[in-house]
Amino acid sequence: MPNTKVSDQASFAFASKRPRLTVIEGAQQECTVALEGDDFPFERISDVAEAESWRKEINRPIYHVHKWWAQRLGSVFRAIVLGAFTPESADIMDLFYRTTSLPGRTVFDPFMGSGTTLGETLKLGANAIGRDINPVAHFLVRNGLAQHPRAEVLRIFDEIEKDTSEALKAYYQTKLPNGRLADVLYYFWVKELDCPDCGGSVELFSSRIFAQHAYKKKFPKSQSTCPHCGEVNEVKYDDITAECRACHQTYNPQEGPASGQTATCPHCESAFSISKTIRGSTLPPRHKMYAKLVLLGDGTKQYQRITDFDRALYEKATADLARRPNAFPVVPITSGHNTNQAIGYNYLYWHQMFNDRQLLCLSMLGSRIQKIEEPALRDLFMCLFSGALEFNNMFASYKGEGTGAVRHMFAHHVLKPERVPLEANLWGTPKSSGSFSTMFAGRILRAIEYAENPFELKISKGGATNKAYGVSEPMGYDISGSYADFSNGKRVYLSCGDSSQTDILSKSVDAIISDPPFFDNVNYSELADFFHVWQRHFQDTDKLPTTRSSAEVQNPDVAAFTDRLGGVWAEAHRVLKDKGLLAFTYHHSRSEGWSSVLSAVMHAGFQITATQPVKAEMSVAMPKLQAKEPIDLDIIIVCRKRESCGASVGEMPSYLAKAEKQVARFMGAGRKLSRNDIRIILMGQLIRVASALPSESDALEMLADRDAEVTEAIERLHKLQSKA
C-alpha cells in the first residue's frame, strides 16, 4: 500500500458551525481509488444530483451565468473529483460534506463547457486547467470563475441603469384609457403569410388562446384574441365558444388558421402548405403585434389589445434604429443540422431573429457596456448582455402564468421558428422575466453570493433538502491565460483551442475529468454562433465570425468523431501522470455511440478500469420530457494508462453480473430506470471488459457479438424492475 494520509479533523456542519479542514495527501492514485471501487455511492450521489437538477441555476449559479448546452450537475463532479483522489476505502459521502482539501493536485478538463469540473475542483482546493475549442464556452467560464468584487459590480450596474434604463423603458410603454403611461411587460406577436390563392393575410395561430396558467385545470382563466376585431377576451382554457366583448361576434378560441404544417385562409378558405409558402419568398415571415401584458400602477397585470399608440411607438423604434450606425452584427447563418430549420424559414442572418425594437434597445445597451473601462467588469456585463439575448428575440415564446413567463429560444435545443413569439421588456421591471435587470439579480448577484459562500445540498432522512455551508472554500480566481503563468503559482489556467494540442507539460496532470460531446447530439458551435456574433460585435476583437471549427470533436460522422475524440484522449495520455486517472461522463442509446468511445479510449492508450452510473442532466430538460425512453443516467467511465494497469480480461460474463448489481442498487434506492438507462449501465460494464482485450478490433468484435445478449438483459431487468 502506498503512502496515504487523510487528516481527519472534522465532521459535517451547517452554516452555523464551519467544519475544520480535512486534508487528503499522498499518492492515492497508485492504488485503486474510490471512483473505481464497487462501493462508490452512485445512488446517493444521484439523489443529491436530482435535488440540484430541479433548480440548477440556484443550486450551482456559478455555472449558469450564461447559456451552455448539456450542463452536467456540480454535485456529480464534486463526487468524481473526491473519488479520483481518495482510496477505495474512503467514505465519499462523508467527505462530500467536509471542508476537504486536495493540495497540490491538478485536474484538466479538455471539454470545459460551462466549467463544472473546474469549479468543483477548485472548491476542493486543487488546481484546475480548462480548455474548450468554443470561444463562447471559454468566455462564460472565464467570467464565472473570475473574482468579481460585489461592490464594484453593483457600482457598474448602477451606472448602467442611470445611463440607459429610462431610455430603454421608454420603448416599452403604453397609454392607458386615463391618459397615463404604464410599463409593458410583454408584447405578443404572430407570424403572418399571404394566402397563395387570394393574397389575403393569414395569421399563423393554431389556437386563439395565447395565455393560460401552467396549472390550467386549477386556474382555468385564460386569454384569447378575437379573430374578427382583435379584442382580448377572457375565456376558460377549454371553452369552444366565446363571445367577443367588443364586436360581440362568436368564435371558437381553440381554433386558428394554422394546423400542423398547413394553414387555411379565412378569406377564401383555401388550404396551403406553410413551409412551401415561406420558401416561395426571400424573407422571413412578417409579424403582427396583437396583444400586450401591462403592469398597472397598483402592481397588478392586465392583458390588453394593441392600440395605435403601441404601433406608433414601434414605428418610432424602427425609425430610430435606421438612424443608428453599425447598430448590430450583420452575419450570415451558416447551414448546419441545428440551423437549417431557421434557414428554411428564410432566416439567413442572425439579426433577422430580432425585431427592430429589440435590435435598437440591444444596440443601446451593448454600446453602453462597451464603455466600461475595467476589462474584467466589461466582460462580466457583456456576458450578462449575451445571456439576455436568449430571452429577447423573436424565437422566444410565452410560458404563461404560474411560471417564468419567457420560454427561451433554446428550450428545444434547436433554432425553432416560433409562430407566436413573445417580445419581453429588455431592461425589465421587478415583475419581468428574462430581462437584463432581473437576470443581473438572478444570475450575476446570485453567482457572486455563491462564490462568496458556496454550499452543497444534503438530503435528510425525511427527504428534505438542506443547504450545507462551510464545506468548500470561497471561489473567485485570478485566471491565467498561459501555462507558464499557471506554473508560477496561479490556480486556474483557461485557454481556447483544439484540446488535441495543448501547451501543458507532459506527465504533469493528476487527473483528467470531463464531459465530452456526443457525435450526433446538439451541435454546440452552430447554436453558440447566436451569442458569438454579438459578443464579437461589441468586444472589438479579431475573432472569426463563427465558433465552428474543423477541429471540433462533435461531428455527425462516426469515424470523424472517433478520430477527433481519440486525438484529445491521446493528448490527455501525454499530459497525464503515469498513475493518473482519466474519468469522463457519457451516455448513448445507439451501439455506434459505444463502439466509437471504446475505440477512442483504446487507440489513445487507455484501459477502462470502472464504470459508475449516475444521475445525468436536468430533470426538466425539454428533450428528456419528450423522449419515449428518456436517458436519466450518465456513465462515469474511469480509465488508466494501459501500460500502468496490465491488460486482463478477467471472467467474460462479469460485465452482466456487475451491471445487474448496479441496477439492483438503483432499484433499492427507489429510482425507476428506463430501458435506455439500463442499456447504458450494461454497455458501460461491457466496454470496461472489452477495453482489456489485446486489440481494438477484438474489443469491437466483442461488442458486436454481445448485442443480442444486451438486448435480452435489458428486457429482463426492466421487467424485474416493474415487478419490484
N, C-alpha and C positions, 0 to 999 in steps of 0.2 A: 504494500500500500504506500503511495507517495505521501509526501509531506502535506497534510491538510490541516488547516486551523480555522475553526469557526469560533469567533469570540462571542459568546452568548451572554449578553449583558442585560437583555430587556425582553419583555413580553408585550403583547398588543395593548395599545391605549388609544382612547379617543382624543378629541381636540383639547379637552381639559387637562390632559396629562400626557405630555410628549415623551415617548419612549427614548431610552438611551440607544446609542448606536450599536448595531450588530455588524461586525466587520468580517467578511469572508476572505480569507487569504489562502495562498498555496496553489499548487498546480493541480486543481481538481480534474482538469481535462485529461490527465494521464490515466485516470480510471474511468469506469462507467459513471456518467453523471445522471442526475435526477431526470433530465429530459429523455434519457434513453431507457429508464427503468420501467418495469411493468406496473409499478405502483404510482406512476405520475398521475396526479389527481385531476385528470381532464374533465371529469363530470362536475366536480366542484368549481373548477375554473370556469366551465361553461355556464354554470348558474350565475356567477358574478358577471360574466360577459353578457348574459341575457339581460340582466338588470341594466347594465351600461347601455345596451343597444337601443333601448326604447327612448332614451334621451341622450344620445351620444354627444350632442353639441353642448349639453350642460355638464355631463359627467366627464368628458375629456375635451373641453373647449379649445385647448391649445392646438389641437389638430384640425379645428374647424373654423379657423379664421377666414378660410376661402374654400370654395368648392374643389373637391377632388373625387375621383371615382374609385369604387372598390376599397373604401377605407376599412381596414381591419380594426379590431377592438383593442384598446390600450391594455385592458386587464389581461388579455390573452398574451400580449407581447411582454408584459411585466413577468408573467409566469415563465415564458420561454427564456427570457434573459436569466432569471433566477435559476431555472432548471439547467441552463447551459454551464453554470459556474458553481454548482453545488454537487456534492457526492450523492450517489444513488440513495443513500440512507436519509438524506435531508428531508425534513418536513416542509414541503413547498408552501402549503397554505399557512403554516406558522410564520415562515419567513415573509410571506406576502404582506403580512400586517405588522412587519417590523421595519424600523429605520435601518435598512440593510445597505451596506456599502461594499462595492467591488473595486477597491483602489488599484489603479494601475492597469486595469483591463481595458481593452479596446474592442469595440464592436463596429463592424462595417455593414451598411445596408446599400447594396448597389441598385436597388429599385426603391428609393426612399419615399416616393409618392407624397403622402401628406405628413410624413415624418414620425409615424407612430413608433417604429423601432427605436429611432434616435431619442425621442422624448423619454421613453420608458428606460432606456439605457442610462441616460443622464440622471434621471430621478434616482437611480440605484448607485450613483457615484462613479460610474465607469466613463470612459471617453468614447466619443461617437464620431464616425465618419459616414457621411451620407452623399450619395451621388444619384443623379437621375438625368436621363437624356432629354427630358422635357423641361424647358425653361419656366413654364408656369408652376410646375411642382417645385423646382428649385427656389422660385420667388416666394411661394407661400410658406415653405418650410423655413426659409431664412427669416421671414417675418414672424412666424410662430415661435421660433426658438430664441430670437434675439432679445436682449434686455431692453425693456421699454419702461422708463420711469413713469409711474402713474401721473404725477403732477404735470410733467411735460406733455404727455398725451392729452390730458384734459385741457391744458392751455391751448394746444394747437386746435383741438376740436372747437373750443370756444371762439377762437379767431375765425375759423372757417364758418361757423354758424353766424357770427356777427357780419361777416362779409357777404355771405351768399344766401342764407336761409330765406330771408324775406323776398329776395328777387326770384328764387326758385318757387316758393309757395304762391307767389302771385299768379303763376300759370296753372295753379290747381285750386281755383276758387270758383264759386258760382254766386249768382244773385238770387236771394230768397224773395218770396212774394212781398215781404215787407220792405224790400229795398236794401236790406243789409247783405253784406258779403259773408260767406261761410266757406270753410275748407272742404274740398272734395277729397275723400279718402281714395276712391277708385272710380275710374271710368270703364264702362262696359262697351265692348266693340263686337261687331260681327263682320265676317268676310262676305263680300258681295261679288256676284258674277252676272254678266249679261246673258240672258237666255239666247242660245244659238239660233232659235227659230224666230222669236218676235223681238228680241233686243231689250226686253224688259229687265229691270233689275231684280235679282233673286238673292235674298238674304239666306245664308247657309246655316240657319237654325235647324237643329234636329228636334228641338223642343223649345217652346216659348217660355218655359220656366228657366230662369237664369240664375236664381239664388234660392238656396234652401239650406236647412240645418243638416249638419253631419249626422245627427240622430233624428231623422225626419219623422219617424213614427211617434217619437216622444214630443217633438216640436214640429208639428205639421205645417206651420205657416211658411209660405214660400212667396216668391216674387215672379211675376210673368210680364211680358211685354205684349201689348195688343198688336196683332198683325194688320189691323185696319187703320189705327191712328198713332200707334207708338206709345200710348199711355202705359205707365207701370201700374199693375194691379196686384193686389194681394190675393193669393189663392192657397188652397191646400195642395200639398205635394202630389196627391193622386187625383185631383179634380180632372174630369174630362170635359167639363163645360164651365165657362166663365163669362160673365158679362162685364164689358169694359165700363169703368166708372165715368169715362169721358165721352165716348161715342155711343155707348150703350149697345153696341153690337156684341154678339156672342161668338166665342171661338173655343177650340179645344187646346188648352195650354200644353198638352202632351205632344202635340204635333208641330212639325215645322217643315219647310220646303225640302230640307236635306234628310236623306235616309240612307245610311251607309255611304256608298260611293256614287249615289245618284241623287239628283235634285229635280224637283218638279216645279215648273214655273207657275206662280199664282195668277199670271196674266193670261196665258194661253194653255195652261195645263199640260205642256209638253215636258216629258221626262228626258234628262240628258246626263251624260257622264261628267262628274265634277272634274276629275283629273284630266280627261281628254279636253275639256273646255279650257282648263288652265294652260295646258300645254299648247293650245292653239294661240296663246298670247305670248308676249315677250316680257311681261311684267308680272310681279306677284299680284294676287287678288287685292282689290282695294278694300278698305274697311269703312264701316259706318258706325259712328258713336250713337248708342241708343239709350243708355241709362247711366246713372251715377249713384254713388253712395255718399251722402253728405253728412258731415259732422256738424250738428247744430250747436248753438251757443250754450245750451244746458248740458252738453256732453252726450246727448242721445244721437243715434244714427238714423238716417231716413233715406230710402231708395226713391229716386225721382227720375222723371224722363229728362231727356236732353232738351235744352232751350236754345233760343237764338243767341243768348249771352254765351253759352258754352261753345257754340260753333264759332262765334266771333273771336273768343279767346284762343281757340285752337288755330284759327286763321292768323291771328297775331303772332303766335309761336312760329308758324310756318314762315311768315314774313321776316321775323327776327332771325331765324336760322339762316335764311338766304343771305342776310347781310353779314353773317359771321364767317370770317375766312378760316379755312382749314379746321372746321369745327369737329370733324370726326374722321376716323380712318376709312379710306376707300380701298378695300382689299377684296379681291375675288375669293369666293368659296371654292375650294378645290374638290373635285369629285372624290367620293370615298364611301365606304359602307355606311357610315353614320352621318354623312352629309347629303347623300343622294336624294333622300326623301324631301329635304328642303329645296334642293336644286330642282326637283320635279315640280315644285310649286313656283318655279321661276325666281327663287331667292338666289341670286347669283353673286351678291356682295353681302358681307357681314352687316353693313349698316342698314340694309333693307329689312332686317329683323326688328327695327325700331321705327316708331312713328316720329313725325317732325318734332313734337313737343319733347319726347324722350331724348332725341338727338340734341336738341337745343340745351336742355337742362343738364344732360350729361356733359356736354361741352363746357358749360359754365362751371360746373363743379370740378371737372377734371383740370381745367385751366387754373382754378384756384389752388388745388392741391399741388400742382406743378410748381407753384411759387414758394412752397415751404422750403426754407433754407437748409434745415438739418437733413442730411441724406437718409438716415435711418427712419426718422419720423415721416419724411416724404414717402418713403417706400411703404411704411405701415399704412398710411392713409390711401395710398394708391392701391394697396391690397384690399382695403375696405371698399374703395370705389369699384374695383374689379369685381368683388363679390356681389355688390349691389346690382351689377349688370344682369345677373341671373334672374332677378325678380322684376326688373324694369325693362321689359321688351315685349314685343307682340307675339311671342311664343309662350308667355306665361298665361295662366288661367285662374279662375276663381274657385277656391275650395268651398266657399260658402260660410255659413255661420257655425259657431261652436268649435272652430279650429283656426289655425293660422290661415289668414284669408287668401294669401297668394300661393298658388301652386307653381313652383319654379319651373323653368323651361326644360330642365334635365330630369324631371320626375320619371320619364320613361327611358332614360339613358340614350335617347336618340334626339335628333333635331326634328321633332314632330310639329308641323304647322298646326296652329290652333285655330279652329273655325270661329270660336267665340273668345278671343283673348281679353285679358284684363290689363288695364293700364293703372299702375299704382302711383301714388304721390311720391316723387323721388326723394324729397327731403323728409317728408312724413310728419306725422303728429304722434302724440303719445298713444293713440289708438290705431296707428298704422301697422301694417305688416310688410316686411320686405323693403323698407325704406332705409336710406343712408343713416338717418339719426337713430332709428331703432336698432339697426344692425350694429351701430357703434356700441350701443349698450349691450346688445345680446351677443356680440362676437368679440369685439376688441376688449372692452372692460371686463367681460367675463373671463377671457383668456388671461388677462393681466392678474385678475384676482386668483385664478387657479395657479398661475406661475408663482405668485407670492406665497400661496399656502395650498399645495397640492393635496388631494385626498384620494382614497380608494373606497370602493363600495364594499360593504360587508353585509352578508345575508345572515340574519339572526335565525335561531332555531324555529321561531314562529313564522318565519318567512318575510319579515320586514327588512327593508333595505336601509342601512345607515351609512353615513359618511365617516370614514376613519381618517382623521387628520394626523399630521406629525409622523407619517411613516415614509415620507420621501423628502429629499432635500428641495428647497426652493429652486425655481427654474429662472432662466434668463441668462444668456451667454454672450460673450464676446466671440463672434464667429470668425473662424479663419477661412480665408479664401485660397490658401495654398497649403500644401502638405508640409513644406518647410516651416511655415508659421505654426502649424499644428504640432510639429515635432519639438518646437521650442517651448511648449508648455500649455498651449490652448487646449480646451477640452472638446471643441467641436470643429470639424472641418467639413464644409459643404462645397460641392462642385457640380457643374452641369456638363454632361457629356456622355459619351459611349462608355458604359461600365465594363466593356471587354478590354479597355485600355485605360489604365489609371497610373498615377504617379506615386502610388502607395509603395512603400518599401517592401520587398519580398520577405515573407515569413514574419510579418510584424503585427498581424491582427490575431486576436484571441478567438473571436467568433464572428461568423458572418450570418446575420439573421435578417430575413427579408420576406417579402410577399410579391413574387414575380407576376407579371401579367399573363393572361391566358391568350392562346393564339387566336381563338375565334370569338372572343368576347368583345365588349365595348372598346373601340379604338380610342384611347385617351387623347392622342395627339390631334385627331380630327375634331374632337369636341373642344379641346383646350385652345384651339385657334380662336374660338369665340372670344375668350378673355385676352389672349396674347396680342391680338391686333390693337386692342385699346391700351393695354399696358405699354406696348411699343410706341403708340401714338403720343402718349403723354410723358414718356420717360426719355425721349430724345436719345435713343440708343441706336446702334447699328445692327440690331437683331434682325434676323431674317423674317420675312412676312408670315412664316408658318413654323409651327413646332414639329412638323413632320420631319422624319429623318430616315434615310435609307438604312441606317444602322440600328433602328429601334427593334427591340425583341418582338414586340407584338406584330404578328403577321398572320393573315388567314391561311397562308400556305404552311402545311405541317412541317415540311422539310426545312423551310426557311426559319420558322420559329425554333425548331430543334437546334439548328446550326447556331443561331444567334444566342439562344439561351445557353447552349454549351460553351460558347465563347465567353460569356460572362462568368459561368462557373469555372472555366479554365483560368480566368484571371483571379477568381476567388481562391483557387488552388494555389496560385503563385503567392498571393499576399498572406495566406493563412499559415499560421504556425503549424508545424508537423503534427502536433497533438491537438490542434484546434478543431472547432466544430462548425459545420455548415448546417443551418436549420432554416427551413422556409415553409410557409403555409401554401396549400394548394388544394384544389378540388376540380373535378371534371366529370361530366356524365358520359363522355364518349371514350371508347377504347384508345383511339389515337391520341387523346389527351394524356393518357398514362404512358403509352409507349414513347411519346416524344420526351416527356420529362425524365423517364428512365434512361433513354439514350443520352440526353444532355448530361445527366449526372455521371454516368459511367464513362462517357467519352472524355469528360473533364478530369477523370482520375479519382472519383469518389465512389464509396460504397455506402448504401443506406443501412444504418445501424438500428433505427427505430422509427416507427410512425405512430403518432398520437392523434386521435380525433379530438376536435374541439369546436366550440361554437364559432360560426363564421361571421357573416356581415350583419347589418342591422335587420332586426326582425320585421320592420315596416317597409323595407325596400320594395318598390313597386314591382320589379321583375320577379321577386320572390313571391309576392302575393298573387301574381297572375299565373305562376307555374303550377302544372298538374302534380308533379312530384318534385317539390322545391328542395333545393340543397340548403340545409341549415348548418352544415358542418364543413370545416376545413380539416385537412390532414396536415399535421406538423411533420414534415419529412426531415429526419435528422441524419446527417452524413458525416463520415470521417474520410480522410485521405485513404485511399485504397491500400497503400503500402503500409499504413500505420495500424490497420486493424486485422489484416490477414484474411483473405477471402476464404469463407467457409459456408457452404450452402446449408449445412445442418439438415434436420429432418424435413423433407419436402412438404408434408402436409401441415407443418407448423403454422403456416400463414392462416389457415382456416381456424385452427384452434385459438390463436391469438385474437383474430378478428371476432370470433364468437364471444370471447370473454369481454372484449371491448363493447360489443353490442349489449351484452348482458349487464354490464356496469351502467350503461345509459338507461336501460330498462329499469334497473333497480333504483335509479335516481329519478324515475318518473318522466324521462324525456322520450317523446314519441319520435321515431325516425321514419323518414320516407324511404322508399326503395332506393332513391339516389343517395341518401345518407348512408344506408347500409352498403351500397356499392362502393362508395369511396373508402369506407373502413376496410372492406375486403381488398380493394385494389391497393390501398396503402400497404397492407401487410404482404400482398403478393409481390409488389415491386421491391419490397425490402428483401425478400428471399431471392428474387431474380437478380438483384444487383450483386449478389455474392457469386454468381456463376462466372466461369473463366472469361467469357467474352460477351460483348454486347449482343451479337447475333444469337447466342444461346439464351440470353435473358429475354429478348424479344420473342423468340420461339416459345419460350415457356409461357409468356403472357398470352400468346395466341392459343396455345394448347389448353389453357385453363379457362377459356371464355365460357364454355358451356357449364363448367363446374361453378364458376362465379354466379352465373345466372340462376342456377338451381339453388345455390346457397342464399341468394338474395330473397327469393320467394319463400324459402323455408324459414328464414329468420324473420321476415316480415309477417308471416302467418303466426309464428310463435309470439311475436310482439302483440299481435291483435288479440290473442287469447289471454294475454297476461292481464 
